[in-house]
C-alpha cells in the first residue's frame, strides 16, 4: 500500500527560506522583527534566525495588513494588539480561500 501524500512541515525555517516565501529582502524581515513584538524567531549559536511556523504565520498576517489592506506599521501594530484572535482567524480563512482558488485554476487548466 503506497504511503499517503502528506505535506511535510518544518519545525524551523531559515531567513533565506522566509525571504523567498514573501519575496522580500532580509532587511525588511529584520525590520518587522524589531517593530512587531509578535515576531520572536529563535537564534542559533551563530546568531542566525530560525522562524517557527507560528512566526511565518504572524509574518503572513503582518504582510496582509500592511501590503494588502494598506495599514501603516503603527496601525497594524494597534490592530494586532486589539484584535489578535480575530486577525488570525481571518488570515486562516484567506489562506484556505487562496488554496481553493489555486486548486480551481489547476482544474480549469486541465479541462
C-alpha positions in Angstrom: 0.0 0.0 0.0 1.6 3.3 -1.0 2.1 6.0 1.5 -0.4 8.8 1.5 0.9 12.0 0.2 1.0 14.5 3.0 2.5 17.9 3.4 5.7 17.9 5.4 6.0 20.9 7.6 9.3 22.0 9.0 9.9 23.0 12.6 12.0 26.0 11.7 12.6 28.0 8.5 15.8 29.9 7.8 15.9 33.6 6.9 16.6 32.7 3.3 13.5 30.4 3.1 11.3 33.1 4.7 12.6 35.8 2.3 11.7 33.5 -0.6 8.3 32.8 0.7 7.4 36.5 0.9 9.7 37.7 -1.9 11.3 40.5 0.2 14.8 41.3 1.4 16.1 40.0 4.7 16.4 43.6 6.0 12.6 44.0 5.8 12.0 40.8 7.8 14.6 42.0 10.4 12.9 45.4 10.5 9.4 43.9 11.1 11.0 41.7 13.8 12.1 44.8 15.6 8.8 46.6 15.1 6.4 43.8 15.9 6.7 42.1 19.3 4.6 39.2 18.0 7.6 38.1 15.9 10.1 36.2 18.1 12.3 34.0 15.9 14.9 31.8 17.7 18.5 32.4 17.1 21.2 29.7 17.0 24.7 30.0 18.4 25.8 31.8 15.2 23.0 34.3 15.5 21.1 33.0 12.5 17.3 33.5 12.8 15.1 30.4 12.8 11.5 31.1 12.2 8.8 28.7 13.6 5.6 28.1 11.6 3.9 30.5 14.0 6.4 33.2 13.2 5.8 32.6 9.5 2.0 32.8 10.1 2.5 36.0 12.0 4.6 37.4 9.2 1.8 36.5 6.7 -0.6 38.4 8.9 1.6 41.4 9.0 2.2 41.5 5.3 -1.5 41.1 4.7 -2.3 44.1 6.9 0.5 46.3 5.6 0.6 45.3 1.9 -2.9 44.2 1.1 -5.1 46.3 3.4 -2.9 49.4 3.4 -2.3 49.7 7.2 0.6 51.8 8.4 3.0 50.0 10.6 1.6 51.7 13.7 -1.9 50.9 12.6 -1.0 47.3 12.0 0.6 47.1 15.5 -2.5 48.6 17.1 -4.9 46.3 15.1 -2.9 43.2 16.1 -2.9 44.2 19.8 -6.6 44.8 19.9 -7.9 42.0 17.6 -5.2 39.3 17.6 -7.5 36.3 17.6 -9.9 37.8 15.0 -7.0 38.7 12.7 -5.5 35.2 13.0 -8.9 33.6 12.2 -9.4 35.9 9.2 -6.0 35.0 7.9 -6.8 31.3 8.1 -9.9 31.9 6.0 -8.0 33.9 3.5 -5.3 31.2 3.2 -7.9 28.4 2.7 -9.6 30.5 0.0 -6.4 31.1 -1.8 -5.6 27.4 -1.8 -9.1 26.7 -3.1 -8.6 29.3 -5.9 -5.2 27.7 -6.8 -6.9 24.3 -7.0 -9.7 25.5 -9.1 -7.3 27.3 -11.5 -5.4 24.0 -11.9 -8.6 22.1 -12.7 -9.5 24.8 -15.2 -6.2 24.4 -17.0 -6.6 20.6 -17.2 -10.0 21.0 -18.9 
